[in-house]
């Protein structure tokens, strides 16, 4: 079990629902991460990727969080994925990977994501990356290519093109404009 998973269990973090399940050796029961039952001792936990795997290992589903219950509605499913993107935007995120961790096919994920958020998964990832790049351009001394790398866009020309496409200006201009605004503020 990773620290990330442990944190999710302790905080009843529903954004991890469907991503993993945890079983408790001492009770023989398994739960969704969001289950409100008292957090078990860390050493008693076994992690499973699916409810089926937990059942195969002879654990019983929790009556409270019903981990084998109905499939997550689309919105909850997509919100778990957007939250995953929000946390991992700097990684190499591919649709196939997102589909794998969210237990759906890439085609289905793409379609439901677009239907629910109005954006494709790729568009959403790009938007989040550019939002974080804006912050770094203003609040850090990183070079343009370093900013790109920090938000998962390792190809600098592509980073600049994408930034301009979404904001209307290049990263350098964006930083310059923010800086001169800042200095102007000081003069007042
Ligand atoms: Zn439970």
Boltz pocket constraint, residues with backbone or C-beta under 6 A from the ligand:
constraints:
  - pocket:
      binder: B
      contacts: [[A, 30], [A, 31], [A, 32], [A, 35], [A, 36], [A, 37], [A, 62], [A, 63], [A, 64], [A, 65], [A, 66]]
      max_distance: 6.0
